[in-house]
Amino acid sequence: MRRTVPTHPAKSRLDEDEIPTAATLRVLRPRRASPTDVARPTRAEINLAHVRHNLRELEACLGEGAGTGAARAARTEVWPVLKADAYGHGAPAIARTLERAGVSGLCVALLEEGLELRNAGLGCPVLVMGGYYGRHRDGVEALVEHNLTPVVYEASQIESLVSALRYVRSAPDRNGPAERLAVHLKVDTGMARLGVTEADIAPVLAALRQAPELELVGLMTHLACADGETLEHTDEQLRRFASVDALVRRAGFAPRVRHAANSAALLQRPDARFELVRPGLAIYGVDPCPGLPRAGLRSPRLRPVMEVVTEIVALRDVPEGACVGYGYTWKAARPSRIATIPIGYADGLSRALSNRGEVLVGGRRAPIVGTVSMDLTMVDVTDLPGAALREPVVVLGHQRGRFGEDAIGSAELADKTGTIAWECLTSISRRVPRIYRQA
Ligand SMILES: *Cc1c(COP(=O)(O)O)cnc(C)c1O
């Protein structure tokens, strides 16, 4: 039986073109809503001037309380972390901003994320921290051809890098790095996630020794408890890192940079800064451990980079006793004015904010009432006289208006939803267009 489904011929050809092939699969293409093809007023505003400001603040922190004499003689490099689409801010725009601001390298988690940056025209070193380059050799070849810097911790990774390098160098139509390929060796000093332990390092060093095509430029580890108050876990990890560092150097390697510090360690552990630091969250303007005492250390004045804003699209007055939203989880205790905003959990506004969260209207807080739905959320504006259709609403960020001035940060959202600021930022979905501002 033939069904007569009206299809637009040009459109269906386009769809066929979009079926991913091996070549298109190599690059992460999230197809985020672009500002020009959304009708809805919900958007994430990304302030690139704040990215530059946060970078300068972190550099200022590195300049102070950062050890003495010889340790400070060489400047610590800042390689910001742009994994997960730059924590939801849009990796290409953030990368261009940071590259122009003078960073000497960037970090991502996935090969795909590194390729996305190369596709966007970024030329600086890009460290691919996840260590997985695909089950087939084309992943490693893509890495080599695009001169991305791999993290290694197993002999097999080193062998497959060498064979990919030899192959692309011998193939007339492929590009390989002219020089030796830089690699960073990842050490597991206690987190038990990725990396080689001191006990297992001998075969990895042996593989590196047999790979003159590779140059061990970095030695890295990752800290599990840098944002906590307990120092001893980090102390222990750093002791193990120092021990592996000595071992690697005794084995004849001379990695130019050692790195261990995420944002938290950068801010509160000068002894974890070494020659390079890898801040993520702080670059986006969020302090990973606000309120922790940092004796003798500078606290940066970070500026949040992302704000999520929308507008009131519906307003209604409900009598006392009326209910709101799915499941009738909120009941008006008085005659109330309810505003509907076009943002929901599919946009990254956690459903855990139902009857708990707040938004800003006119610079003052208004409570979220009822259950957050997929696309829409209701707020009680009874105490905000004059709240009107199309009035701006801030879900994340700062607002100044006729009632005053206030801000809702990702740490507050995280607190209320039982998660962390990292997850709040990376949860803002691709349905929300990112709008970039330079000031
Ligand atoms: C995510 C990540 C970072 C950055 O962490 P923040 O806490 O966001 O600063 C640094 N290093 C590695 C290995 C990471 O996975």
The ligand as a Tripos MOL2 file, in Angstrom:
@<TRIPOS>MOLECULE
LIG
   15    15     1     0     0
SMALL
NO_CHARGES

@<TRIPOS>ATOM
      1 C1         37.7030   18.6420   33.2360 C.3       1 LIG1
      2 C2         39.1230   18.5320   33.4930 C.ar      1 LIG1
      3 C3         39.8610   19.6430   33.9160 C.ar      1 LIG1
      4 C4         39.2210   20.9710   34.2600 C.3       1 LIG1
      5 O1         38.4990   20.8670   35.4670 O.3       1 LIG1
      6 P1         37.7870   22.1200   36.1630 P.3       1 LIG1
      7 O2         37.4210   21.6160   37.4950 O.co2     1 LIG1
      8 O3         36.5860   22.4350   35.3300 O.co2     1 LIG1
      9 O4         38.7600   23.2230   36.1960 O.co2     1 LIG1
     10 C5         41.2340   19.5020   34.0220 C.ar      1 LIG1
     11 N1         41.8420   18.3200   33.7560 N.ar      1 LIG1
     12 C6         41.1570   17.2280   33.3620 C.ar      1 LIG1
     13 C7         41.8880   15.9530   33.0930 C.3       1 LIG1
     14 C8         39.7800   17.2880   33.2340 C.ar      1 LIG1
     15 O5         39.1010   16.1870   32.8660 O.3       1 LIG1
@<TRIPOS>BOND
     1     1     2 1
     2     2     3 ar
     3     2    14 ar
     4     3     4 1
     5     3    10 ar
     6     4     5 1
     7     5     6 1
     8     6     7 2
     9     6     8 1
    10     6     9 1
    11    10    11 ar
    12    11    12 ar
    13    12    13 1
    14    12    14 ar
    15    14    15 1
@<TRIPOS>SUBSTRUCTURE
     1 LIG1         1 GROUP 0 **** ****
